[in-house]
Amino acid sequence: MSDNFFTKAIGFVSGGFGSTVVEAVKDYFPPSMSEQEKAELSYRIQAATGQQALQMQELNNEAQAEFNRRIAELEGTAKDLKSIPLLGPIMLFLRGCQRPVWGYSTLYIDFKVFSGAWVGLTNTQESALWIINFLVLAFLFGERAMKNVTPLIERIIKTKLGKA
């Protein structure tokens, strides 16, 4: 059972490459090999593949850490802003409240438009509303927010075009 677990774990880490190699060379095992020797060779191939995948992941992590260090070096960090006597804390506050301000402002505008409180928007104003929504969702709240809201927006647009 632990061998099966190990095989699955190696397959997960290596993306199944170890199992693929074993399957590819299985037909070429010498007929004189016992089942025990075949299992040992398969185990060694998968272990070597898993070790290689682990090393590649470690290199990827090191590269990502170096990239993050370089960005922090070039652009600065929040800790750098604290060193500025008067403007530093103000900039940190503004930076921290940006997401709630944009989010709630957009929510307020959407509420006013969709509740009917603001009627008679021109096509340009309505287009600007959609652009603001996309920008706030995409840049402030990320890809997941866009994936969750896009079907709703598509239905609203289809309904509007169906009525127009």
Salt bridges, closest charged atoms under 4 A:
GLU23 OE2 - LYS26 NZ 3.15
GLU35 OE2 - LYS38 NZ 3.85
GLU40 OE2 - ARG44 NE 2.84
GLU66 OE2 - ARG69 NH2 2.48
GLU73 OE1 - ARG69 NH1 2.74
GLU73 OE2 - ARG70 NH1 3.14
GLU126 OE2 - LYS160 NZ 2.17
GLU143 OE2 - LYS147 NZ 3.24
